[in-house]
Amino acid sequence: MELLTINNVWMMICTALVFFMHTGFAFLEIGLTRQKNTINILFKNIFIITVGLLLYYIVGFNLMYPGDFNGVVGFAGFGLEAPLADGSLDLAYNEGYTYWTDFLFQGMFAATAATIVSGAVAERMKIGAFMIFTIVYVGVVYPIAGSWQWGGGFLSSLSIGDAEGFYDFAGSTLVHSVGGWAALVAVYLLGSRIGKFNNGKLQAIPGHSIPLATAGVLILWLGWFGFNGGSVLSANPEATSLTLVTTCLAAAAGGVVAMLTSTVLYKNLDLTMFLNGILGGLVGITAGADQMSPGDAILIGAIAGALIVFAVSLVDKIKLDDPVGAIAVHLICGIWGTLAVGIFGEKAGFDQFLVQLIGVLCYAVFCIATSFGIIYTLKKTVGIRVSEREELEGLDTHEHKMDAYPDFRLNEH
């Protein structure tokens, strides 16, 4: 009983840390975008976490963890029904945590996928269309995708040669790439912001508060202590301490290498690249944080940091407008981190790498198909893009009738 209590308390602390990550996402997104859209971005972030939790209660948890199934889709019923023993909560549910802690910890993860999309579509997507997308993607798509591995679905039992099962410790693919693929589709269907590409030439659109963006990244890094540390699913001292060490080293390496790479290529010390490099390192280590040595973690983070710089450049070259770098951070580094399990993990080898690759491809097909279906349908029905006037004057004024900084407004175009 004492061990269960210790484990459960650790899991609840980690739940709180993951919840705090939503503050980090909000700060990062508003910091890297213009002040005239601040209320709109904050509204979306609050909508995601509140409605996301309710949806996870209604259908998500039982879609993601349907019980005994070994397939693509399973469903254990609506709402929550805690297991009982002698009329009270069954504490034998899991040696690391209770049923209620399980629900809340997983529920905090669920909303993250839509938050990733929020940043990518910032400053030009209709709030109503985004809300509908969030409901479907968080309520249905994410839990089904999660069930394929974490819920005992077909990827958890996929075997090739010596490899037994797709592995994603804390969600490089199951959380970050699931959001990243949807972000890619959404940005493609939306088009770029007015003024981003003039006559085919890239024009920078600076964010209004780099200090806020910096605070957001540091808060996200702190939240990752719960994101990865909680994914141990107990307070096991050896496993949790190693996981936190690999997480932090990968983040540090990602930031330093992104900073150095961007400096060599562009001859300037770009803080935003530094910040996204940290996030890239965190996303990259997430799939195998419990398996890596400190040296491997540094290498994984370093490669993620370099990937960030080239991925941001690639996204711009193909005329996709991602204001916060969500595609580079969450999709590209999510894929890298997942494949890295087959290169550096405990069961590293060609067979495991192949299993990891198949997993990545399965999620790519599913997430691209579902997000395209949702967003394209919205585009052809209610519309997904605000008018030119609304975009130029700001979504805060037109969609919310509010101003984030009523006593301090910059001239913006």
N, C-alpha and C positions, 0 to 999 in steps of 0.2 A: 504493500500500500504506500509506503514512504517513497519508494522508487517511482511509482506511478505518479505521485503528487509532484515530485521533482521534475519528471519528464513533462508532465502536463503544464506546469507553471512555465517551463522553458518554451513550450509550444505557444502558450498564450502571449508571452513576451514577443516571440517571433511574429505572431499574428499582428500585434500592435505595430511592430517595425514595418511589416509589409503594408499595413494601412497607412502609415506615415509616408510611404513612397508616393502616395497620390498627391501629397503636398509637393513633393519633389517634381513630379510630372507637371503639375500646374505651374510652378515657378519657372521651370525650364521652358515650357511652351509660351507663356506670356512674355518671358524675357527675350526670346528669340523672334518674337513677332511685334507688330506695331501696336502702339497703345490704344488705337481706336478700335481694336478687336479684343481687348483684355477681358471685358465682361463676358463676351461670347465664349471665349476659351474656358474661363472659370466655370461658367454655367455648364458647359459640356462635361467638364471633369467631375463636378458635383453630381450631375445626372448619372454619369457612368457608375460611380460607386454606390449611389443610393438604389437606383433601379437594378444594377447588377446584383446586389445582395438579395433583393427581393426575388429576382428571377432565379437566382441560384437556389433559393429556398423552394420556390414553386416547382421548378422542373430540373434545373441545372445539376444539382448534386446527385440526383438519382439517375440522370442521363450519363453522368460521368462515372459514377460508381454503381452500376446496376445490379451488382451482386454476381452470382455465378453465370457468366456468359463468356464466350470465346469467339467473338465476331466483330461486327462493324457497329451495330446499334443495339442498345439494350435500355430498358427503362424499368425502374423499380417502383414507380408510382409518384403521385404528386405530394408535395410537402415533405415534412420530416417526421420520422417515426423512430424514436430512440429505442434501441434494444433494452429490454427489461430483464431483470433477474430478481425473483422474489418481490416483485412489485416496485422495485427501484432501479435506477440506472445500472446497466450491466457494465461493471468496471473491467470485465474481461474482454471488452470490445477490442482493445488493442493495448499492448504492454506499454506504449509510449504516450497515449493520450485518450481522452474520452470521445464519444460520438459527437458531442457538441463542439468540442475543440477542433475536431476533424473538419466539421462543416465550416466553421468560421475561418480557419486557416486556408482551406481550399477556396472559399468564397472570395477572399482577398485577392487571390491569384486571378480569379475569373474576370474581374473587371479590367485587368491590365491590358488584355488584348485590344479592347476598344479604345483605351487611352492612347495606345500607340498610334492608332488610326487618327485620333483627334488632332495630334500634332501635325501629321502629314497633310491633312485637309484644311488646316487653319486658314482663316481670312477670306474664304470664298465659298464654303459649303453652307447650304441652308440648314438652320438648326433643326427644323422639323424632320428633314430627311435623315440627318445624322442620328436623331433620336430613334427613328424607326430602325435604321441599320443596327444601332447598338442593341436594341431589344432582341432582334433576331440573331445577331452574331454572338452576343454574350449568352443569351438564353438557350440557344440551340446548337449553333455551330461549334463554339468552343468546347462545350461539355462532350459532344460526340467525339471531337478530335482528341480530347484528353482521355477518353475511355479506351482508345486504341492501345495506349501504353499503360497509363497509370490505373486505369480501371480494369485491367486484365483482358483487353481486347487482342486482336490478331497480331499486332506488332510486338506485344510483350512476349509472345511465344514464337516469333519468327526465328527460325534456325537455319543457318547455312554453315555447313562444315562444323568447325569448332565453336562457332558463335551461337549463343542461345539468347535471343531476344534483343530487340532495339532498346537502347539505353539513353535516357534523358533524365538525369538526376533531378534538376529543378526547373527545367523548361526552356532551354535554348531554342528548341523547336516547338514544344507544346504550348508555350506562352508567347515567346518573342517572335518566332517565325510565323505563328498563326496570326498574330497582329501585323507582322511585316508584310505578308502576302496580301492581306486585305488593304493595307496602306498603299502598296504598289498599284493594285487595281483601282482603288479610289482616286489616286492622283492621276492615273491615266485617263479615267473617265471624266474627271473634273476639268482638266486642263490647268494651265499655269495661271498665276495671279497676273493681273494687269501690270505691265511694266517689267515683268521678270525677264522676258526675252524680247528685246526690241530689234526688229529686223534681223532676227536670228542670233543676235548677240546677247550674251548673258549679262544681266544687270543685277548687282547685289541689292537686296532689300534688307537693310540692317534692322535688327531687333531693337526694341526701345529700352531694354534694361539688361545689359550683360551682368550686372551684379545679381539680379534676380535669377538669371539663368545659372550662374555659378553656384548660388545657394541651392538651386534645384538639384544640380548634379551631386553636390556634397550630401544633400538629404537622401538622394537615391542610393548613393554609396552606403550610407548608414543603413538604409532600409534593406539593402542586400544582405546584411548580417542576418536578418530574419528570413529573407527570401531563400538564401542558400542554407543558412544555419538551421532554419526550421525544417528544411527538407530532409534532414537526417531523421526526422520524425521521433526523436528522443533527445535527451540531454547527455547522451553518451560522450564522455569527455574527450576521448581520442578522436572520434569521428567529427564532432562539432568543431574542435579546435583546429584540426587539419583543414576542414572545409573553410573556415574563416580566414586562415592563413593563405590558402590558394586563391580565395576570392579577392583578398586585398592585394596580393602580389600581382595578379592578373590585371586588376584595375590600374595599379601604379604603372606597370609596364605598358599597358595600352595607352595611357595618357602621355607618357614620355616619348614613346615611339611615334605616336601621331603628331606630337609637337615637333619632333626632329624631322620627320618626313615632310610635313607641310612647310617647315622652314627651309629645307633644302630645295623643295620644288618651287615655292612661291616667294622665297626671300623675305618672309615676315613672320613674326611670332604671333600666330593666330590663336587667341584664347579659345574660340569656339571649337577649333579642331582639337585642342588640348582636352576640352571638356568632353567632346564626343568620343575621343580616344579612350578616356576613362570608362565611359559607358560601354563602348565596344569591348573592352577587356572584360568587363563584368558580364556582359551577355555571352561572350565567348567561353568563359570558364564555367558557366552555369550548368552545362550539360554533364560535366564530369568533375565538378569541384571536389567530390568526395574520393575520387580515384587518383588524382594527380599529385606528383611530388611538387615541392616548391619550385624547382627548376623548370619542370614541365609547365607549371602555371604561368611563370614569367614568359616562357616562349609562346604559349597560347595567347596570352594577353598582348605580347609584342606584335605578333602576326595580326591580331585583330586591330591593333592601333594603326598599323600600316594599311590594312584593308579599308579602314574608315576613310582615309585621305583619298585613295583611288576610287572608292565607291561613291563618295560625294561628287567627285569630278565626273564619274561615269553618268550618274543620275542627271547632272546638269547637261552633259553632252547630248543625251538622248531627249532633252527638252522636257524632263519631268521636274515639277516644282514641289520640293519637299522642304518646307520652311525650317524644320527642326532636325533634319537628317535622320528621320525615323527609319527609312528604308535601309540606309547604310548601317545604322547601329543595330537595329532589331532583326532585320531580315538577313543581310549579308553576314554579320557576325554571329547570328543565330545558327545559320547553316554551317559556318566554319566551326563553331564550338561543338556542334553535333557530330561533325565528321572527325573532329580532333579526338573524340572518344575512341575511335577506331585506330588512331595513330599513337596516342600516348596513354590510353587507359589501361586498366589492369588486364583486360583481355584483348589488347591491341593486336592487330593482324589484319590480313586482307579480308578474311571472312567477316570479322566484326565491322570493318570499314564498309564492306558491301551491305551489310545489314543496316548500318547507319544511313548509307546513301539511299537505300530503298525507302527507309522511313522518311527521309527528307522529301523524296519524290512523291510519296503518298500524301504527305501533308500539303505539298505544293499543289497537286491536282485538286484535292478536296477544297482547300482554302481559296484558290483562284476561282474555281467553279462556283462555289457558294457565294463568295463576296461579289463576284461579277454578276451573278443572278440577282442578288439583292439590290445592288447599287444601280445596275442597268435598268431594272424594273422601276426603281424610284426615279431615275432620270427620265424615263418615258411616260411616267404618270404625274407625280407631284413636282418633278424637277429637283435637281440637286445643287444648282448653282444660283447664287444671289445675282441680282441685276448689276449692271455696270455702275450705276449710281450708288447702290448700296455698298458695293465693294470699295469704291473710291472714298465715300464719306465715312465708312466704318460700320461694321455689323452691330456694334454696341448701340449706336444711335437708332438704327433701323429695326433691329430685331428685339432689342431689349429696352429701348427708350431710356437708357442710362449711360453714364460716363464714369469710367473707373477713376479718373483723376479730374473731378469737376473744377478744381481750383488751379490746375496746372496742366494746360493743354498745349502740346507742341504743334507747330505747323507741319502737317503731313500731306503727302501726295500719293 
